[in-house]
Amino acid sequence: MSWVGNSKLRLGLIIGLTFGAVDLLYTWLFPLEDDTIGALLRFYGPMFLLWAFASFRAARRDGRLLSGVTTGLVVAFATFCAYDLLILIRVNVFLTELTGRADWQNLMARFKASESSDLRAFVTLDYLKMAPLKIGAASVVGAVMGVIGGSLGRMHVWLHRPA
């Protein structure tokens, strides 16, 4: 049984837990570091490449593009389920530090406008509300990475077929 085969969910969970742990560590070390475009690309780029690589392996193994696409989608879905859970932990553990970040000012303005008295509950609920959208968007990106990786895997099979 290959590491991609029946373990797409497990692979996604491992990727999500790993990236979530890195995000927690990075927030602990640099709590006021903003999420700039460059920082986001450096963080999510390797994640997306892992999804494409898993898709490449699946399509190369099965010889079908659909295997790559479904692998990318499932791995991305599982990744973001685990990752979003760790993000919830991150925002609750580092809540005080994160409120000083420039990229949190919109959230803080919405909190003040809400007249809510509990910042932790407001932030947690806000993140929970956004989780389905983030997981859905990541799943779409995973499917796109699946098309890319799966196409390359399928091409590899085609190029290396016996004459």
C-alpha positions as CSV (number, residue, x, y, z in Angstrom):
1,M,0.0,0.0,0.0
2,S,1.5,3.3,-1.1
3,W,1.8,6.3,1.2
4,V,-0.8,8.1,-1.0
5,G,-3.2,5.2,-1.7
6,N,-5.6,4.7,1.2
7,S,-3.9,7.3,3.4
8,K,-4.9,10.5,1.7
9,L,-6.7,11.7,4.8
10,R,-3.8,10.7,7.1
11,L,-1.3,12.5,4.8
12,G,-3.5,15.7,4.9
13,L,-3.8,15.5,8.7
14,I,0.0,15.1,9.0
15,I,0.6,18.1,6.7
16,G,-2.0,20.2,8.5
17,L,-0.7,19.4,12.0
18,T,2.9,20.1,10.8
19,F,2.1,23.4,9.3
20,G,-0.1,24.3,12.2
21,A,2.7,23.5,14.7
22,V,5.1,25.6,12.6
23,D,2.6,28.5,12.7
24,L,2.2,28.2,16.4
25,L,6.0,28.2,16.9
26,Y,6.4,31.1,14.5
27,T,3.7,33.1,16.4
28,W,5.4,32.3,19.7
29,L,8.8,33.6,18.3
30,F,7.4,36.6,16.3
31,P,3.9,37.4,17.5
32,L,3.7,40.8,15.9
33,E,4.9,39.6,12.4
34,D,2.2,40.6,9.9
35,D,0.9,38.2,7.2
36,T,2.4,39.9,4.2
37,I,1.9,38.5,0.7
38,G,5.5,37.2,0.7
39,A,5.2,35.6,4.1
40,L,2.0,33.9,3.0
41,L,3.6,32.6,-0.2
42,R,6.6,31.3,1.7
43,F,4.2,29.5,4.1
44,Y,1.5,28.2,1.8
45,G,3.7,27.5,-1.2
46,P,5.4,24.4,0.2
47,M,2.0,23.1,1.4
48,F,0.5,23.5,-2.1
49,L,3.6,21.8,-3.6
50,L,3.1,18.8,-1.2
51,W,-0.5,18.5,-2.4
52,A,0.7,18.6,-6.0
53,F,3.4,16.0,-5.3
54,A,0.9,13.7,-3.6
55,S,-1.3,14.1,-6.7
56,F,1.6,13.4,-9.0
57,R,2.4,10.1,-7.1
58,A,-1.3,9.0,-7.2
59,A,-1.7,9.7,-10.9
60,R,1.7,8.1,-11.7
61,R,0.7,5.0,-9.7
62,D,-2.8,4.6,-11.2
63,G,-2.2,6.2,-14.6
64,R,-5.3,8.3,-14.2
65,L,-5.7,12.1,-13.9
66,L,-8.8,11.6,-11.7
67,S,-6.6,9.9,-9.0
68,G,-4.4,13.0,-8.9
69,V,-7.4,15.4,-8.7
70,T,-9.1,13.4,-5.9
71,T,-5.9,13.0,-4.0
72,G,-5.2,16.8,-4.1
73,L,-8.7,17.6,-3.0
74,V,-8.8,15.0,-0.1
75,V,-5.3,15.8,1.1
76,A,-6.1,19.6,1.0
77,F,-9.4,19.1,2.8
78,A,-7.8,17.1,5.6
79,T,-4.8,19.5,5.8
80,F,-7.1,22.4,6.4
81,C,-9.3,20.6,8.9
82,A,-6.3,20.0,11.1
83,Y,-4.6,23.3,10.3
84,D,-7.7,25.3,11.2
85,L,-8.0,23.5,14.5
86,L,-4.4,24.6,15.3
87,I,-5.2,28.1,14.1
88,L,-8.0,28.2,16.7
89,I,-5.5,27.2,19.4
90,R,-3.0,29.8,18.1
91,V,-5.5,32.7,18.3
92,N,-6.6,31.7,21.8
93,V,-3.1,31.1,23.2
94,F,-1.6,34.3,21.7
95,L,-4.7,36.4,21.7
96,T,-3.2,39.3,23.7
97,E,-0.1,39.4,21.4
98,L,-2.1,39.1,18.2
99,T,-4.3,42.1,18.9
100,G,-1.3,44.4,18.3
101,R,-0.7,43.1,14.8
102,A,-1.5,45.5,11.9
103,D,-3.4,42.7,10.1
104,W,-5.7,42.3,13.1
105,Q,-6.9,45.9,13.2
106,N,-10.0,45.2,11.1
107,L,-10.9,42.3,13.4
108,M,-10.4,44.6,16.4
109,A,-12.6,47.3,14.9
110,R,-15.3,44.8,14.3
111,F,-15.0,43.6,17.9
112,K,-15.4,47.2,19.2
113,A,-18.4,47.8,16.9
114,S,-20.1,44.6,18.0
115,E,-20.3,45.8,21.6
116,S,-19.3,42.3,22.7
117,S,-17.6,42.1,26.0
118,D,-15.6,39.0,25.4
119,L,-12.8,39.3,22.9
120,R,-11.8,35.6,23.1
121,A,-15.3,34.5,22.4
122,F,-15.7,37.0,19.5
123,V,-12.4,36.0,17.9
124,T,-13.1,32.3,18.3
125,L,-16.6,32.6,16.8
126,D,-15.3,34.7,14.0
127,Y,-12.6,32.1,13.1
128,L,-15.2,29.3,13.4
129,K,-17.5,31.1,11.0
130,M,-14.7,31.4,8.5
131,A,-13.5,27.8,8.8
132,P,-15.9,26.3,6.2
133,L,-15.0,28.9,3.7
134,K,-11.2,28.4,4.3
135,I,-11.6,24.6,4.1
136,G,-13.6,24.9,0.9
137,A,-11.2,27.3,-0.7
138,A,-8.2,25.0,0.3
139,S,-10.1,22.1,-1.2
140,V,-10.5,23.9,-4.5
141,V,-6.8,24.8,-4.4
142,G,-6.0,21.2,-3.6
143,A,-8.1,20.1,-6.7
144,V,-6.1,22.5,-8.8
145,M,-2.9,21.2,-7.4
146,G,-4.3,17.8,-8.2
147,V,-4.9,18.7,-11.8
148,I,-1.3,20.0,-12.0
149,G,0.3,17.1,-10.2
150,G,-2.0,14.6,-11.7
151,S,-1.3,15.8,-15.2
152,L,2.5,15.6,-14.6
153,G,2.0,12.1,-13.1
154,R,-0.1,11.0,-16.1
155,M,2.5,12.5,-18.5
156,H,5.2,10.6,-16.6
157,V,3.3,7.3,-17.2
158,W,2.7,8.2,-20.8
159,L,6.4,9.1,-21.4
160,H,7.7,6.0,-19.7
161,R,5.3,3.4,-21.2
162,P,6.8,0.5,-23.0
163,A,7.2,0.9,-26.7
